[in-house]
Amino acid sequence: MMEAAVGTAPGTVGFAGSDFATSHVVDNPDAPRVPAVDFFEHARSADLVKLDIEGSEWEILSDPRMADLPARAVVLEYHPERFGRGDTHDAARALLERAGFTTMPIFKAPTGVGMVWAWRPLSRLDRKDLPG
């Protein structure tokens, strides 16, 4: 187990950790600091990635390395925190699709929270390795 926040670069980040499941990274210099790791370094060998990181997903989804993520599937829970302006539902799908994934919404709440399945279509080369 690793006790660290995830982002797009190693370092430290401000963290609001008192809300258990809704603990999250904060842009507050007075917040307690915790170690942060580079998501892409740790997801290099993943086939399936689940992102539920209370607003920090936007930094990862916006990173150009998302297109090179080797995962065949991503399950994303997105949040309005740290997003900015606009429709979180459309933005989450657009960022995943820009990275080469096909997407399907799981749910969309009026609050801007939602979930998306994303997968990479199998290429012909991948299919030849399948049984049957």
C-alpha positions as a LaTeX table, in Angstrom:
\begin{tabular}{lrrr}
\hline
Residue & $x$ (\AA) & $y$ (\AA) & $z$ (\AA) \\
\hline
Met1 & 0.00 & 0.00 & 0.00 \\
Met2 & 1.16 & 3.50 & $-0.78$ \\
Glu3 & 0.12 & 6.53 & 1.25 \\
Ala4 & 0.28 & 9.34 & $-1.27$ \\
Ala5 & $-1.88$ & 11.60 & $-3.39$ \\
Val6 & $-1.80$ & 11.08 & $-7.13$ \\
Gly7 & $-1.08$ & 13.71 & $-9.74$ \\
Thr8 & 1.03 & 14.26 & $-12.83$ \\
Ala9 & 4.37 & 14.78 & $-11.08$ \\
Pro10 & 6.07 & 13.59 & $-7.91$ \\
Gly11 & 6.30 & 16.07 & $-5.04$ \\
Thr12 & 3.98 & 17.21 & $-2.28$ \\
Val13 & 0.47 & 18.67 & $-2.35$ \\
Gly14 & $-1.89$ & 20.33 & 0.10 \\
Phe15 & $-4.45$ & 17.86 & 1.35 \\
Ala16 & $-7.79$ & 18.06 & 3.16 \\
Gly17 & $-7.96$ & 14.64 & 4.73 \\
Ser18 & $-10.61$ & 14.98 & 7.40 \\
Asp19 & $-13.59$ & 13.95 & 5.26 \\
Phe20 & $-12.66$ & 10.26 & 4.82 \\
Ala21 & $-14.08$ & 9.29 & 1.39 \\
Thr22 & $-14.16$ & 12.89 & 0.18 \\
Ser23 & $-10.62$ & 13.78 & 1.23 \\
His24 & $-8.98$ & 15.72 & $-1.56$ \\
Val25 & $-6.05$ & 17.78 & $-2.83$ \\
Val26 & $-6.38$ & 21.51 & $-2.11$ \\
Asp27 & $-4.63$ & 24.57 & $-3.49$ \\
Asn28 & $-4.04$ & 26.06 & $-0.05$ \\
Pro29 & $-0.51$ & 26.78 & 1.15 \\
Asp30 & $-1.67$ & 26.41 & 4.76 \\
Ala31 & $-3.05$ & 22.89 & 4.26 \\
Pro32 & $-1.07$ & 19.90 & 5.53 \\
Arg33 & 1.32 & 18.59 & 2.88 \\
Val34 & 1.37 & 14.95 & 1.75 \\
Pro35 & 3.58 & 13.12 & $-0.74$ \\
Ala36 & 2.33 & 12.99 & $-4.33$ \\
Val37 & 3.24 & 10.45 & $-6.99$ \\
Asp38 & 3.06 & 10.58 & $-10.78$ \\
Phe39 & $-0.02$ & 8.63 & $-11.87$ \\
Phe40 & 1.53 & 7.74 & $-15.22$ \\
Glu41 & 4.60 & 6.17 & $-13.62$ \\
His42 & 2.39 & 3.91 & $-11.50$ \\
Ala43 & $-0.14$ & 3.02 & $-14.22$ \\
Arg44 & 2.44 & 1.83 & $-16.78$ \\
Ser45 & 1.46 & $-1.82$ & $-16.51$ \\
Ala46 & $-2.24$ & $-1.53$ & $-15.69$ \\
Asp47 & $-4.86$ & $-3.16$ & $-17.90$ \\
Leu48 & $-7.73$ & $-1.55$ & $-15.97$ \\
Val49 & $-7.59$ & 1.82 & $-14.22$ \\
Lys50 & $-10.20$ & 3.15 & $-11.79$ \\
Leu51 & $-9.95$ & 6.86 & $-11.07$ \\
Asp52 & $-11.97$ & 8.21 & $-8.16$ \\
Ile53 & $-9.79$ & 10.97 & $-6.77$ \\
Glu54 & $-12.19$ & 13.75 & $-5.79$ \\
Gly55 & $-11.32$ & 16.37 & $-8.41$ \\
Ser56 & $-7.68$ & 15.50 & $-9.14$ \\
Glu57 & $-8.80$ & 13.49 & $-12.17$ \\
Trp58 & $-8.90$ & 16.63 & $-14.34$ \\
Glu59 & $-5.13$ & 17.12 & $-14.16$ \\
Ile60 & $-4.58$ & 13.50 & $-15.19$ \\
Leu61 & $-7.21$ & 13.46 & $-17.94$ \\
Ser62 & $-5.76$ & 16.68 & $-19.41$ \\
Asp63 & $-2.19$ & 15.37 & $-19.50$ \\
Pro64 & $-1.03$ & 14.41 & $-23.04$ \\
Arg65 & 0.41 & 11.15 & $-21.62$ \\
Met66 & $-3.18$ & 9.92 & $-21.23$ \\
Ala67 & $-3.07$ & 8.94 & $-24.93$ \\
Asp68 & $-0.12$ & 6.63 & $-24.19$ \\
Leu69 & $-1.70$ & 4.98 & $-21.15$ \\
Pro70 & $-1.47$ & 1.23 & $-21.84$ \\
Ala71 & $-4.72$ & 0.43 & $-19.99$ \\
Arg72 & $-7.43$ & $-1.12$ & $-22.13$ \\
Ala73 & $-10.17$ & 0.24 & $-19.86$ \\
Val74 & $-10.77$ & 3.11 & $-17.47$ \\
Val75 & $-13.57$ & 3.53 & $-14.96$ \\
Leu76 & $-13.78$ & 7.19 & $-14.05$ \\
Glu77 & $-15.73$ & 8.89 & $-11.29$ \\
Tyr78 & $-15.45$ & 12.60 & $-11.90$ \\
His79 & $-16.23$ & 15.55 & $-9.64$ \\
Pro80 & $-16.80$ & 19.28 & $-10.13$ \\
Glu81 & $-14.01$ & 20.18 & $-7.67$ \\
Arg82 & $-10.89$ & 21.53 & $-9.39$ \\
Phe83 & $-12.68$ & 21.45 & $-12.76$ \\
Gly84 & $-13.28$ & 25.11 & $-13.55$ \\
Arg85 & $-16.20$ & 26.09 & $-15.76$ \\
Gly86 & $-18.36$ & 24.09 & $-18.11$ \\
Asp87 & $-20.10$ & 20.75 & $-18.19$ \\
Thr88 & $-18.18$ & 18.07 & $-16.29$ \\
His89 & $-20.13$ & 15.31 & $-18.03$ \\
Asp90 & $-19.15$ & 16.41 & $-21.54$ \\
Ala91 & $-15.59$ & 17.28 & $-20.49$ \\
Ala92 & $-14.88$ & 13.88 & $-18.93$ \\
Arg93 & $-15.98$ & 12.02 & $-22.04$ \\
Ala94 & $-14.21$ & 14.44 & $-24.40$ \\
Leu95 & $-10.88$ & 14.12 & $-22.57$ \\
Leu96 & $-11.07$ & 10.32 & $-22.58$ \\
Glu97 & $-12.05$ & 10.25 & $-26.25$ \\
Arg98 & $-9.19$ & 12.63 & $-27.12$ \\
Ala99 & $-6.87$ & 10.04 & $-25.51$ \\
Gly100 & $-8.23$ & 7.33 & $-27.82$ \\
Phe101 & $-10.90$ & 5.73 & $-25.64$ \\
Thr102 & $-14.49$ & 4.94 & $-26.53$ \\
Thr103 & $-16.80$ & 6.08 & $-23.72$ \\
Met104 & $-20.15$ & 5.23 & $-22.22$ \\
Pro105 & $-21.72$ & 7.15 & $-19.33$ \\
Ile106 & $-22.67$ & 5.17 & $-16.24$ \\
Phe107 & $-24.44$ & 7.98 & $-14.41$ \\
Lys108 & $-24.63$ & 11.77 & $-14.39$ \\
Ala109 & $-25.79$ & 13.70 & $-11.32$ \\
Pro110 & $-27.03$ & 17.30 & $-11.54$ \\
Thr111 & $-24.24$ & 18.24 & $-9.09$ \\
Gly112 & $-21.58$ & 17.55 & $-11.75$ \\
Val113 & $-20.52$ & 14.19 & $-10.31$ \\
Gly114 & $-20.69$ & 11.23 & $-12.64$ \\
Met115 & $-19.11$ & 8.01 & $-13.85$ \\
Val116 & $-17.88$ & 6.90 & $-17.25$ \\
Trp117 & $-16.64$ & 3.60 & $-18.65$ \\
Ala118 & $-13.91$ & 4.04 & $-21.24$ \\
Trp119 & $-12.16$ & 1.38 & $-23.31$ \\
Arg120 & $-9.78$ & 1.07 & $-26.19$ \\
Pro121 & $-11.12$ & $-0.92$ & $-29.12$ \\
Leu122 & $-9.20$ & $-4.12$ & $-29.83$ \\
Ser123 & $-6.98$ & $-3.88$ & $-32.87$ \\
Arg124 & $-6.65$ & $-6.72$ & $-35.34$ \\
Leu125 & $-3.27$ & $-7.56$ & $-33.82$ \\
Asp126 & $-4.83$ & $-7.90$ & $-30.36$ \\
Arg127 & $-7.60$ & $-10.13$ & $-31.64$ \\
Lys128 & $-5.24$ & $-12.75$ & $-33.05$ \\
Asp129 & $-4.06$ & $-13.45$ & $-29.50$ \\
Leu130 & $-7.58$ & $-14.16$ & $-28.21$ \\
Pro131 & $-8.64$ & $-17.78$ & $-27.73$ \\
Gly132 & $-11.19$ & $-19.21$ & $-30.14$ \\
\hline
\end{tabular}
